[in-house]
């Protein structure tokens, strides 16, 4: 017997889902309350309900912004600078010793080009995977489904529209290879 997947299950598995679903809206609201509380604190102490997959020695500078927080995986010694947005409708994995500059943005959700479907609340979320020892410059934007290889560097203000190979420097809009490292 085939049981229909919930919109939540569809969302985290990369299938089309409806973000206006009541269960998703309630979960998002609950997580946004926790995110706001964290950002209002003077000394953010890790809240397992907000970021259950954060390594104990990963460091986040306030403020930071999430969609759910539940799908963010931060490896050992990850450093997230201020005003970073981690829009985690799908999983976001950030490998150990990675540094993320201020105002960087990670977007997992993508909306249909067809206006009618978009207005009905449909979208698809694709996971983002960042390797180990990566440096993401301030203001960089990482789009849905992107994988960044180990020890890559993404220049400040870059818009990453394609996967980034390990040990390369990319920059620009759209980001393109500047040189091998």
Secondary structure, DSSP 8 states (H G I E B T S, - for coil): ------HHHHHHTT--EETT-HHHHHHHHHHHHHHHHHHH-SS----TTT-TEE-TT-EE-S-EEES-STTEEE-TT-EE-TTEEEE-SS-EEE-TT-EE-TT-EEE-EEE-SSHHHHHTTEEEE--EEE-TT-EE-TT-EE-TT-EE-TT-EE-TT-EE-S-B-TTEEEETBTTEEEEE-
